[in-house]
């Protein structure tokens, strides 16, 4: 699953400030996996109040599928970049997973450009998770979508009107 927090340039700093303010003292970044249900609800309340739309791509796989996690991620990356370009988004920033994985993401983007599956105009950059609070929004949205699939839909329902969910 990959998520994108889509925001007009004039609203980015407001969103970053709100997410920074929502972080706990000493917390390097808001990370869904590290928080409890009460904290999830507080973070989602902040996210729901932002002028941000959300795109989530989920790669569902049959239980007998041999797809590796990296292959599923690449399929999600391909689709999310396609969807973003169709929404006229020209610049995507993803959380860095390290130099080797970031190079694989860029190689995937280069391949998609060469095959004309994506326009040459889309830019992809990577940033460390703690450095950009916009990344925390996408993480929270992924968490809300994941929990909704395990019968805890409260957080997802708070954002449902702002989420475009694509299943592949």
Backbone as CSV, one residue per row, in Angstrom:
resi,resn,N_x,N_y,N_z,CA_x,CA_y,CA_z,C_x,C_y,C_z
1,UNK,0.841,-1.163,0.000,0.000,0.000,0.000,0.895,1.237,0.000
2,UNK,0.549,2.177,-0.864,1.207,3.480,-0.876,0.127,4.550,-0.828
3,UNK,0.438,5.645,-0.162,-0.499,6.763,-0.080,0.212,8.049,-0.455
4,UNK,-0.569,8.973,-0.981,-0.066,10.300,-1.306,-0.962,11.330,-0.644
5,UNK,-0.345,12.319,-0.036,-1.057,13.478,0.495,-0.937,14.564,-0.573
6,UNK,-2.044,14.930,-1.153,-2.044,15.855,-2.285,-2.540,17.216,-1.799
7,UNK,-1.695,18.203,-2.017,-1.956,19.514,-1.434,-1.512,20.606,-2.403
8,UNK,-2.303,21.635,-2.523,-1.896,22.795,-3.317,-0.695,23.442,-2.651
9,UNK,0.183,23.997,-3.459,1.427,24.592,-2.953,1.161,25.627,-1.855
10,UNK,0.088,26.394,-2.004,-0.180,27.441,-1.012,-0.651,26.890,0.335
11,UNK,-0.996,25.611,0.404,-1.451,25.010,1.659,-0.424,24.095,2.308
12,UNK,0.703,23.875,1.657,1.698,22.915,2.159,2.263,23.338,3.508
13,UNK,2.657,24.592,3.648,3.279,25.013,4.908,2.301,24.951,6.075
14,UNK,1.038,25.241,5.822,0.021,25.121,6.870,-0.125,23.669,7.305
15,UNK,-0.146,22.760,6.336,-0.259,21.332,6.654,0.967,20.860,7.431
16,UNK,2.148,21.268,6.993,3.377,20.876,7.699,3.366,21.387,9.139
17,UNK,2.957,22.637,9.309,2.931,23.222,10.653,1.943,22.479,11.554
18,UNK,0.772,22.152,11.029,-0.233,21.438,11.829,0.267,20.058,12.246
19,UNK,0.922,19.362,11.327,1.444,18.041,11.676,2.600,18.143,12.665
20,UNK,3.456,19.132,12.499,4.553,19.340,13.457,4.003,19.630,14.839
21,UNK,2.968,20.450,14.884,2.330,20.790,16.154,1.686,19.564,16.794
22,UNK,1.202,18.639,15.989,0.547,17.427,16.501,1.545,16.396,17.020
23,UNK,2.815,16.566,16.680,3.808,15.598,17.154,4.033,15.780,18.651
24,UNK,4.379,14.704,19.305,4.620,14.730,20.741,6.025,15.228,21.030
25,UNK,6.209,15.777,22.196,7.531,16.264,22.597,8.550,15.131,22.470
26,UNK,9.648,15.423,21.778,10.707,14.434,21.599,10.480,13.467,20.448
27,UNK,9.328,13.517,19.820,9.006,12.615,18.711,9.633,13.145,17.429
28,UNK,10.415,12.309,16.743,11.072,12.736,15.503,10.085,12.855,14.351
29,UNK,9.080,11.989,14.358,8.044,12.035,13.337,6.824,11.299,13.878
30,UNK,5.675,11.622,13.314,4.468,10.878,13.659,4.489,9.604,12.829
31,UNK,4.386,8.483,13.499,4.429,7.185,12.813,3.327,6.303,13.380
32,UNK,2.396,5.932,12.520,1.205,5.176,12.917,1.558,3.948,13.742
33,UNK,2.535,3.221,13.305,2.909,1.957,13.958,3.350,2.178,15.406
34,UNK,3.886,3.340,15.700,4.401,3.620,17.042,3.330,4.113,18.012
35,UNK,2.129,4.415,17.528,1.109,5.042,18.361,-0.029,4.083,18.710
36,UNK,-0.819,4.472,19.707,-1.971,3.673,20.124,-3.250,4.245,19.504
37,UNK,-4.368,3.598,19.775,-5.638,3.980,19.158,-6.045,5.413,19.517
38,UNK,-5.850,5.805,20.766,-6.202,7.170,21.184,-5.376,8.191,20.402
39,UNK,-4.122,7.903,20.251,-3.229,8.798,19.506,-3.603,8.823,18.026
40,UNK,-3.949,7.654,17.465,-4.387,7.590,16.062,-5.555,8.542,15.834
41,UNK,-6.512,8.501,16.741,-7.700,9.353,16.595,-7.322,10.831,16.630
42,UNK,-6.391,11.196,17.496,-5.956,12.593,17.587,-5.245,13.033,16.303
43,UNK,-4.401,12.170,15.769,-3.675,12.496,14.535,-4.649,12.609,13.373
44,UNK,-5.590,11.685,13.276,-6.562,11.709,12.174,-7.438,12.955,12.259
45,UNK,-7.729,13.408,13.452,-8.503,14.646,13.601,-7.745,15.825,12.977
46,UNK,-6.448,15.869,13.193,-5.620,16.920,12.588,-5.612,16.763,11.068
47,UNK,-5.362,15.536,10.589,-5.309,15.270,9.148,-6.637,15.631,8.486
48,UNK,-7.746,15.292,9.121,-9.071,15.571,8.546,-9.324,17.069,8.402
49,UNK,-8.687,17.876,9.238,-8.883,19.317,9.178,-8.013,20.032,8.159
50,UNK,-7.121,19.305,7.518,-6.202,19.922,6.553,-6.820,20.016,5.170
51,UNK,-6.341,20.958,4.384,-6.766,21.067,2.988,-5.855,20.166,2.153
52,UNK,-6.064,18.861,2.352,-5.248,17.834,1.710,-6.184,16.726,1.244
53,UNK,-5.966,16.265,0.032,-6.673,15.100,-0.484,-5.721,13.909,-0.411
54,UNK,-6.272,12.717,-0.454,-5.454,11.522,-0.279,-5.715,10.521,-1.397
55,UNK,-4.641,9.967,-1.899,-4.702,8.903,-2.887,-4.013,7.700,-2.272
56,UNK,-4.712,6.573,-2.263,-4.154,5.345,-1.699,-4.255,4.255,-2.754
57,UNK,-3.134,3.595,-3.003,-3.110,2.462,-3.920,-2.775,1.223,-3.110
58,UNK,-3.648,0.225,-3.224,-3.474,-1.027,-2.494,-3.317,-2.152,-3.502
59,UNK,-2.280,-2.914,-3.338,-2.066,-4.099,-4.174,-2.594,-5.286,-3.394
60,UNK,-3.767,-5.737,-3.781,-4.330,-6.940,-3.175,-3.759,-8.132,-3.914
61,UNK,-3.496,-9.165,-3.187,-2.941,-10.338,-3.851,-3.680,-11.575,-3.375
62,UNK,-3.880,-12.500,-4.258,-4.472,-13.767,-3.828,-3.520,-14.479,-2.862
63,UNK,-4.075,-15.282,-1.996,-3.241,-15.966,-1.005,-2.211,-16.883,-1.646
64,UNK,-2.431,-17.301,-2.874,-1.466,-18.189,-3.539,-0.465,-17.428,-4.413
65,UNK,-0.481,-16.109,-4.343,0.412,-15.299,-5.166,1.849,-15.384,-4.662
66,UNK,2.768,-15.435,-5.599,4.190,-15.486,-5.247,4.843,-14.100,-5.327
67,UNK,4.029,-13.059,-5.505,4.585,-11.705,-5.570,5.376,-11.392,-4.304
68,UNK,6.566,-10.872,-4.495,7.361,-10.451,-3.346,6.821,-9.105,-2.862
69,UNK,7.109,-8.733,-1.614,6.687,-7.414,-1.139,7.244,-6.284,-2.015
70,UNK,8.469,-6.430,-2.496,9.060,-5.385,-3.334,8.330,-5.275,-4.665
71,UNK,7.933,-6.405,-5.241,7.166,-6.366,-6.495,5.807,-5.692,-6.281
72,UNK,5.147,-6.018,-5.177,3.863,-5.376,-4.882,4.055,-3.868,-4.710
73,UNK,5.137,-3.475,-4.052,5.427,-2.050,-3.870,5.661,-1.369,-5.215
74,UNK,6.432,-2.017,-6.104,6.683,-1.433,-7.430,5.384,-1.248,-8.198
75,UNK,4.487,-2.226,-8.107,3.195,-2.110,-8.786,2.390,-0.940,-8.220
76,UNK,2.445,-0.766,-6.898,1.765,0.378,-6.275,2.409,1.688,-6.707
77,UNK,3.732,1.717,-6.745,4.438,2.926,-7.164,4.075,3.292,-8.596
78,UNK,4.074,2.325,-9.472,3.709,2.576,-10.868,2.313,3.189,-10.950
79,UNK,1.368,2.607,-10.241,-0.010,3.089,-10.317,-0.191,4.450,-9.655
80,UNK,0.459,4.649,-8.505,0.275,5.929,-7.823,0.875,7.067,-8.646
81,UNK,2.021,6.816,-9.283,2.605,7.853,-10.148,1.709,8.126,-11.348
82,UNK,1.131,7.085,-11.923,0.191,7.258,-13.033,-1.003,8.108,-12.588
83,UNK,-1.584,7.759,-11.447,-2.752,8.499,-10.935,-2.394,9.948,-10.630
84,UNK,-1.228,10.159,-10.035,-0.812,11.521,-9.709,-0.635,12.368,-10.968
85,UNK,-0.010,11.800,-12.001,0.163,12.580,-13.235,-1.181,12.860,-13.894
86,UNK,-2.129,11.941,-13.773,-3.453,12.197,-14.356,-4.200,13.280,-13.574
87,UNK,-3.749,13.559,-12.350,-4.325,14.636,-11.534,-3.519,15.925,-11.684
88,UNK,-2.583,15.935,-12.631,-1.710,17.081,-12.885,-0.753,17.391,-11.735
89,UNK,-0.411,16.376,-10.957,0.618,16.543,-9.930,1.959,16.391,-10.631
90,UNK,2.833,17.353,-10.455,4.110,17.340,-11.162,5.305,16.955,-10.309
91,UNK,5.092,16.876,-8.981,6.220,16.601,-8.100,5.746,15.724,-6.942
92,UNK,6.401,14.598,-6.765,6.096,13.689,-5.661,7.327,13.564,-4.769
93,UNK,7.097,13.585,-3.469,8.167,13.364,-2.503,7.800,12.132,-1.699
94,UNK,8.685,11.151,-1.732,8.456,9.901,-1.003,9.422,9.806,0.160
95,UNK,8.999,9.064,1.172,9.898,8.832,2.292,11.037,7.933,1.829
96,UNK,12.239,8.340,2.138,13.416,7.561,1.760,13.443,6.249,2.528
97,UNK,13.801,5.192,1.815,14.003,3.888,2.457,15.484,3.529,2.429
98,UNK,16.316,4.481,2.067,17.753,4.246,1.975,18.210,4.412,0.540
99,UNK,19.514,4.638,0.335,20.027,4.934,-1.012,19.700,3.862,-2.057
100,UNK,19.847,2.604,-1.720,19.608,1.541,-2.714,18.134,1.493,-3.125
101,UNK,17.236,1.557,-2.154,15.807,1.520,-2.478,15.368,2.781,-3.215
102,UNK,15.940,3.920,-2.840,15.610,5.166,-3.546,16.057,5.085,-5.009
103,UNK,17.229,4.509,-5.244,17.698,4.323,-6.632,16.747,3.413,-7.405
104,UNK,16.246,2.369,-6.757,15.279,1.479,-7.432,14.002,2.234,-7.798
105,UNK,13.535,3.094,-6.905,12.348,3.902,-7.214,12.602,4.801,-8.420
106,UNK,13.758,5.458,-8.434,14.079,6.355,-9.559,14.265,5.574,-10.855
107,UNK,14.851,4.379,-10.761,15.010,3.533,-11.953,13.639,3.139,-12.494
108,UNK,12.713,2.856,-11.586,11.348,2.516,-11.999,10.704,3.705,-12.706
109,UNK,10.882,4.895,-12.143,10.339,6.097,-12.779,10.976,6.309,-14.149
110,UNK,12.282,6.154,-14.257,12.961,6.310,-15.550,12.423,5.321,-16.571
111,UNK,12.196,4.083,-16.144,11.635,3.062,-17.044,10.242,3.481,-17.517
112,UNK,9.424,3.957,-16.610,8.066,4.367,-16.973,8.077,5.567,-17.916
113,UNK,9.045,6.444,-17.741,9.174,7.569,-18.666,9.619,7.088,-20.050
114,UNK,10.647,6.204,-20.073,11.160,5.697,-21.359,10.077,4.979,-22.155
115,UNK,9.229,4.230,-21.476,8.172,3.491,-22.168,6.928,4.352,-22.397
116,UNK,7.042,5.613,-22.016,5.959,6.593,-22.176,4.706,6.229,-21.374
117,UNK,4.859,5.426,-20.343,3.749,5.146,-19.434,3.481,6.356,-18.544
118,UNK,4.523,7.190,-18.376,4.403,8.433,-17.622,5.063,9.553,-18.405
119,UNK,4.581,10.776,-18.228,5.225,11.893,-18.912,6.586,12.195,-18.292
120,UNK,7.437,12.789,-19.065,8.784,13.128,-18.595,8.756,14.232,-17.547
121,UNK,7.634,14.909,-17.390,7.564,16.071,-16.508,7.445,15.714,-15.025
122,UNK,7.010,14.515,-14.690,6.837,14.159,-13.275,8.191,14.034,-12.586
123,UNK,8.310,14.676,-11.420,9.540,14.605,-10.624,9.290,13.755,-9.391
124,UNK,10.299,13.016,-8.999,10.222,12.190,-7.793,11.467,12.441,-6.956
125,UNK,11.254,12.851,-5.735,12.346,13.045,-4.795,12.084,12.195,-3.561
126,UNK,13.124,11.965,-2.807,13.030,11.226,-1.551,13.505,12.122,-0.422
127,UNK,12.888,11.955,0.736,13.277,12.733,1.917,13.207,11.813,3.131
128,UNK,14.086,12.033,4.093,13.993,11.253,5.330,12.653,11.541,6.014
129,UNK,12.051,10.528,6.590,10.748,10.681,7.240,10.654,11.838,8.220
130,UNK,11.627,12.003,9.104,11.522,13.094,10.079,11.611,14.493,9.466
131,UNK,12.109,14.612,8.254,12.365,15.938,7.682,11.149,16.617,7.073
132,UNK,10.087,15.869,6.763,8.938,16.479,6.092,7.627,15.969,6.684
133,UNK,6.953,16.795,7.467,5.682,16.384,8.066,4.593,16.003,7.060
134,UNK,4.729,16.399,5.798,3.752,15.945,4.790,3.803,14.428,4.647
135,UNK,4.966,13.845,4.849,5.100,12.389,4.765,4.329,11.697,5.881
136,UNK,4.193,12.359,7.004,3.487,11.776,8.143,1.994,11.636,7.842
137,UNK,1.497,12.533,7.004,0.087,12.472,6.614,-0.172,11.187,5.843
138,UNK,0.669,10.915,4.855,0.501,9.699,4.055,0.602,8.456,4.934
139,UNK,1.506,8.460,5.898,1.654,7.335,6.809,0.367,7.126,7.616
140,UNK,-0.216,8.214,8.128,-1.451,8.109,8.911,-2.604,7.594,8.052
141,UNK,-2.667,8.036,6.812,-3.736,7.580,5.917,-3.575,6.085,5.625
142,UNK,-2.356,5.645,5.383,-2.119,4.199,5.196,-2.566,3.426,6.429
143,UNK,-2.242,3.946,7.597,-2.650,3.283,8.833,-4.154,3.200,8.966
144,UNK,-4.848,4.290,8.644,-6.303,4.307,8.737,-6.934,3.319,7.759
145,UNK,-6.394,3.258,6.539,-6.918,2.312,5.545,-6.658,0.881,6.013
146,UNK,-5.458,0.619,6.501,-5.127,-0.734,6.985,-6.061,-1.153,8.115
147,UNK,-6.246,-0.279,9.083,-7.117,-0.628,10.210,-8.555,-0.853,9.777
148,UNK,-8.998,-0.103,8.761,-10.382,-0.273,8.301,-10.599,-1.667,7.722
149,UNK,-9.533,-2.267,7.244,-9.624,-3.620,6.689,-9.622,-4.689,7.773
150,UNK,-9.363,-4.264,8.998,-9.365,-5.182,10.146,-10.454,-4.784,11.136
151,UNK,-11.558,-4.265,10.611,-12.746,-3.939,11.409,-12.559,-2.810,12.410
152,UNK,-11.655,-1.903,12.136,-11.528,-0.700,12.950,-11.543,0.479,11.982
153,UNK,-12.731,0.871,11.568,-12.870,1.847,10.485,-13.035,3.282,10.973
154,UNK,-12.969,3.548,12.272,-13.234,4.894,12.776,-12.362,5.940,12.089
155,UNK,-11.049,5.738,12.070,-10.146,6.735,11.498,-10.371,6.898,9.999
156,UNK,-10.571,5.795,9.309,-10.831,5.853,7.872,-12.099,6.661,7.594
157,UNK,-13.125,6.429,8.383,-14.393,7.122,8.170,-14.248,8.638,8.351
158,UNK,-13.306,9.067,9.177,-13.081,10.504,9.369,-12.511,11.151,8.107
159,UNK,-11.876,10.340,7.266,-11.219,10.844,6.054,-11.885,10.397,4.759
160,UNK,-12.871,9.528,4.861,-13.422,8.834,3.693,-13.774,9.771,2.538
161,UNK,-14.292,10.941,2.821,-14.649,11.866,1.754,-13.462,12.476,1.041
162,UNK,-12.264,12.314,1.606,-11.069,12.905,1.032,-10.114,11.854,0.475
163,UNK,-10.507,10.590,0.509,-9.617,9.518,0.067,-10.114,8.933,-1.245
164,UNK,-9.214,8.871,-2.218,-9.479,8.078,-3.416,-8.688,6.792,-3.251
165,UNK,-9.393,5.676,-3.201,-8.785,4.371,-2.972,-8.771,3.587,-4.275
166,UNK,-7.574,3.173,-4.689,-7.415,2.402,-5.919,-6.876,1.032,-5.543
167,UNK,-7.607,0.000,-5.897,-7.151,-1.365,-5.627,-6.634,-1.969,-6.921
168,UNK,-5.461,-2.551,-6.851,-4.905,-3.209,-8.027,-4.591,-4.658,-7.670
